[in-house]
Amino acid sequence: MRLASALTPVTNAAGFLLLILPWFPRQFPLVRQIKPNIRLLPQLVAVSLALFLAAHALLFRLHLPSRYTGHSFRMVMSLAGAIALIILIDSAWRFWQPRWAVAVTGLMAAGVLFYPLFVEDFPITSYKVGTAGPLYEFFQKQPTDSLIASLSDEADNLPSFAARSILVGREYAIPYHLGYYREFQKRVSEQLIAQYSSNPADLESFIHKYNVDFWLLRPQELTLDFLAGDRWLQQYGSAAQTAQTGLKNGNLPALQQKITDCLVFQFQDLVVLEANCTAQPVEK
């Protein structure tokens, strides 16, 4: 639900006080001035939660579930927090001595204005910046039904920046429910075995099963050091272990042996291989 971002900066947590302060109108007289339209805030929360649940039930026909709570919760907490702080400041000036009221107001103002300066990457927009422009342009020129197999982190950006489909991506490894994640886990495991197998037949079987058109990878990803040190890939237990065992035994992945022959595009350390080409027998 992106609750962490809704409470960043932490001063947004003051919004919870708006649930309490209206119960004490004598101590906090300004609550009497709150307009009836304040109901828009709980209404927004209720609608967001309803759509959040509906998006899970209809995955992915209503987009990603967090899209319905991440932004709205942040707005609600910011507005509610601002209202609560103003109510507190008003009460301080009504009932406390001026010097204490000034001190309280100053502390609150300092917290709101200066605390965010110490929050890393604030404001948190969650924007993703694509840095492989030529790679995106290459895939944009390919048929729109092209499917790309990759275990690289750059694959996450291809659906947005290249408008082409990927078989799996690290960004999408979210266990929304078992039906989704079992299929996702199956794809990753099969791709792991195919990518690190020394047998071109494993590549061919995988490519034909999923109708893969391209492989995207960094050559260093085909090494034992990379595989053993990648915590995300190590989650896929038996498949990762099988791939790792083959590398330990000195078996070169068939994909690695096909980089030169099947290369169709390269950008920095990223290479794109034509999938059907990689499934051909390796020349002795």
C-alpha positions in Angstrom: 0.0 0.0 0.0 3.1 2.2 0.1 2.5 3.2 3.7 6.2 4.0 4.1 6.1 6.7 1.4 2.9 8.1 2.9 4.8 8.6 6.2 7.8 10.1 4.5 8.8 12.6 5.9 7.8 11.2 9.2 6.1 14.6 10.1 3.2 13.3 7.9 2.4 11.0 10.8 0.9 14.0 12.5 -2.1 13.3 10.3 -3.1 10.5 12.7 -3.8 13.2 15.3 -6.8 14.3 13.2 -8.5 11.2 14.4 -8.1 12.3 18.0 -8.2 16.1 18.2 -11.9 16.5 17.3 -12.8 14.6 20.4 -11.3 17.4 22.6 -12.9 20.6 21.3 -12.3 22.5 24.6 -8.6 21.9 24.5 -8.4 22.4 20.7 -11.0 25.0 19.8 -10.0 25.2 16.2 -11.4 21.8 15.5 -14.8 23.5 15.5 -13.8 25.3 12.3 -13.2 22.2 10.4 -15.5 22.1 7.4 -17.8 19.2 6.6 -15.9 18.7 3.4 -13.2 17.1 5.5 -15.1 13.9 4.8 -13.3 13.9 1.5 -10.2 12.6 3.2 -11.7 9.4 4.7 -13.7 8.9 1.5 -10.5 9.0 -0.5 -9.0 6.4 1.8 -12.0 4.2 1.6 -12.2 4.3 -2.2 -8.4 3.7 -2.5 -8.7 0.6 -0.3 -11.6 -0.7 -2.3 -9.8 -0.3 -5.5 -6.6 -1.8 -4.0 -8.6 -5.0 -3.1 -10.4 -5.0 -6.5 -7.1 -4.7 -8.3 -5.9 -7.8 -6.5 -9.0 -9.7 -7.4 -8.8 -8.6 -11.1 -5.0 -8.7 -11.5 -3.8 -7.0 -13.8 -7.0 -5.6 -15.4 -7.1 -2.7 -13.0 -3.4 -1.9 -13.2 -1.1 -2.6 -10.2 -2.9 -2.5 -6.8 -0.4 0.0 -5.2 -1.3 2.6 -7.8 -4.6 3.1 -5.9 -3.1 3.7 -2.5 0.5 5.0 -3.0 -0.4 8.5 -4.2 -3.7 9.0 -2.5 -2.4 7.9 1.0 0.5 10.4 0.6 -1.9 13.2 -0.2 -4.3 12.4 2.7 -1.5 12.1 5.2 0.1 15.4 4.1 -3.2 17.3 4.2 -4.3 15.8 7.5 -0.9 16.4 9.1 -1.0 20.0 8.1 -4.5 20.5 9.6 -3.4 18.8 12.8 -0.3 20.9 13.2 -2.3 24.1 12.7 -4.8 23.0 15.4 -1.9 22.3 17.8 -0.2 25.7 17.1 -3.5 27.5 17.6 -4.1 25.8 21.0 -0.5 26.7 22.1 -1.1 30.4 21.4 -4.5 30.3 23.1 -3.6 28.6 26.4 0.2 28.9 26.8 2.4 31.8 27.7 3.7 33.6 24.6 7.3 32.4 25.0 6.2 28.8 25.2 3.9 29.3 22.2 6.7 30.7 20.2 8.9 27.8 21.2 6.3 25.2 20.2 5.6 27.0 16.9 9.3 27.2 16.2 9.9 23.5 16.9 7.0 22.5 14.7 8.0 24.8 11.9 11.6 23.6 12.1 10.4 20.0 11.9 8.2 20.5 8.9 10.7 22.7 7.0 14.1 21.3 7.8 13.6 17.6 8.7 12.9 16.7 5.0 16.4 18.0 4.1 17.9 15.0 5.9 15.6 12.5 4.2 17.5 10.8 1.4 16.0 11.3 -2.1 13.2 13.5 -0.8 10.7 14.2 -2.3 10.3 10.5 -3.1 8.7 10.5 -6.6 9.5 6.8 -7.5 10.4 8.0 -11.0 12.5 5.6 -13.0 15.1 7.0 -15.3 16.1 4.9 -18.3 19.8 5.2 -19.1 20.1 2.9 -22.1 18.5 5.0 -24.8 20.1 3.2 -27.8 19.0 -0.1 -26.5 15.4 1.1 -26.2 15.5 2.5 -29.7 16.8 -0.9 -31.0 13.9 -2.8 -29.5 11.4 -0.2 -30.6 12.3 -1.1 -34.2 11.6 -4.8 -33.6 8.1 -6.3 -34.2 5.6 -5.3 -31.5 5.0 -8.9 -30.5 8.7 -9.5 -29.8 9.5 -11.3 -26.5 12.7 -10.7 -24.7 14.3 -13.1 -22.2 16.6 -11.5 -19.6 17.6 -11.9 -16.0 19.4 -8.5 -16.1 18.0 -5.6 -14.1 17.8 -3.5 -17.3 15.0 -5.7 -18.5 12.7 -4.0 -16.0 12.8 -0.9 -18.1 12.0 -2.4 -21.4 8.2 -2.5 -21.2 8.1 1.2 -20.3 10.9 2.6 -22.4 11.0 0.2 -25.4 7.3 -0.8 -25.4 8.3 -4.5 -25.8 7.4 -7.5 -23.6 9.8 -9.4 -21.3 9.3 -12.9 -20.0 10.3 -12.0 -16.5 11.8 -9.1 -14.6 13.0 -8.5 -11.1 10.7 -5.5 -10.7 7.7 -7.8 -11.2 8.7 -10.5 -8.7 5.9 -9.4 -6.4 3.8 -12.2 -4.8 0.4 -10.7 -5.4 -1.1 -14.1 -5.0 -0.1 -17.8 -5.6 -1.5 -18.1 -9.0 0.6 -15.2 -10.3 3.8 -16.0 -8.4 3.8 -19.7 -9.2 3.9 -19.0 -12.9 6.5 -16.2 -12.4 8.7 -18.6 -10.3 8.4 -21.3 -13.0 9.5 -18.9 -15.7 12.5 -17.6 -13.8 13.6 -21.2 -12.8 13.3 -22.4 -16.4 15.1 -19.4 -17.7 17.9 -19.8 -15.2 18.5 -23.4 -16.3 18.4 -22.5 -20.0 20.7 -19.5 -19.6 23.4 -21.3 -17.7 23.1 -24.7 -19.4 26.0 -26.0 -21.6 23.5 -27.9 -23.7 22.0 -26.0 -26.7 19.0 -28.4 -26.5 17.9 -26.8 -23.2 18.1 -23.4 -24.9 16.1 -24.6 -27.9 13.4 -26.1 -25.7 13.0 -23.0 -23.6 13.0 -20.6 -26.6 10.3 -22.7 -28.4 8.2 -23.1 -25.3 7.9 -19.4 -24.7 8.5 -18.1 -28.3 11.4 -16.0 -27.2 12.9 -13.7 -29.8 15.9 -12.1 -28.1 18.2 -12.6 -25.1 19.4 -9.6 -23.2 22.4 -10.0 -20.9 25.7 -8.9 -19.7 28.5 -11.4 -20.4 29.7 -11.2 -16.8 26.3 -12.5 -15.7 27.2 -15.9 -17.1 30.0 -16.4 -14.5 30.0 -18.3 -11.3 30.9 -15.3 -9.2 27.9 -13.3 -10.5 25.4 -16.1 -10.0 26.7 -17.0 -6.5 26.6 -13.4 -5.5 23.1 -12.5 -6.9 20.7 -12.7 -3.9 17.6 -12.5 -6.1 18.6 -15.4 -8.3 19.6 -17.5 -5.3 16.0 -17.4 -4.2 15.1 -19.8 -7.0 16.7 -22.7 -5.0 17.0 -25.8 -7.1 17.3 -24.0 -10.5 20.0 -21.7 -9.1 21.8 -24.7 -7.6 21.7 -26.6 -10.9 23.1 -23.7 -12.8 25.8 -23.1 -10.1 26.9 -26.8 -10.1 27.3 -26.7 -13.9 29.6 -23.7 -13.7 31.6 -25.2 -10.8 32.2 -28.2 -13.0 33.7 -26.0 -15.7 30.8 -26.2 -18.1 30.6 -23.1 -20.2 27.0 -21.9 -20.8 25.9 -22.5 -24.4 24.7 -18.9 -24.5 28.2 -17.7 -23.7 29.6 -19.6 -26.6 27.1 -18.0 -28.9 27.6 -14.3 -28.1 29.9 -13.6 -31.0 27.8 -15.5 -33.6 24.4 -14.4 -32.5 25.1 -10.8 -31.5 22.6 -8.4 -33.1 23.1 -5.3 -30.9 25.4 -4.1 -28.1 25.2 -1.1 -25.8 28.0 -0.6 -23.3 28.2 -4.0 -21.4 24.7 -5.1 -22.6 24.4 -7.5 -25.5 21.3 -8.6 -27.4 21.4 -12.0 -29.0 19.0 -13.4 -31.6 17.2 -16.2 -29.7 16.9 -18.9 -32.5 20.5 -18.4 -33.4 21.6 -19.3 -29.8 19.7 -22.6 -30.0 21.9 -23.9 -32.8 24.5 -26.6 -32.0 27.8 -25.3 -30.7 30.6 -26.0 -33.2 33.4 -28.1 -31.7 
